[in-house]
Amino acid sequence: MSYAKVIAEGFAHKIKLEITEKKKIELLTFTVIVPGKDEEQATFIEVRAWGQKAIMFHSILSKGEYVKVEGRLKTKVTEYTNAQGEIKNFHDWGVIAKSVELPHRV
């Protein structure tokens, strides 16, 4: 299977661990904020991890901490109708985490 490898470095934000209702498996979601020249140029990357990785990553993450995430690119396309009645596609991009590192932690 081929996939796009992603490495993202930035600040952890909106960290949430939950149990999915359908499959009863742990799901960790968080955002990596990659700073830009100013606030408007920052990039927000949604990250997910499942199962034991979700639990492990949740135990080491703190809001605002600098993180390095490695994983694979995941896209979801959602169809919607805009105000003009046109059918459009919304592309939701994110990363399924394989590893999470805290490079600045001693």
Buried (B, 14 or more C-beta within 10 A) or exposed (E): EEEEEBEBBBBBBEBEBEEEEEEEEBBBBBBBBEEEEEEEEEEEBBBBBBEEBBEBBBEEBEEEBBBBBBBBEBEEEEEEEEEEEEEEEEEEEBBBBEEBEBEEEE
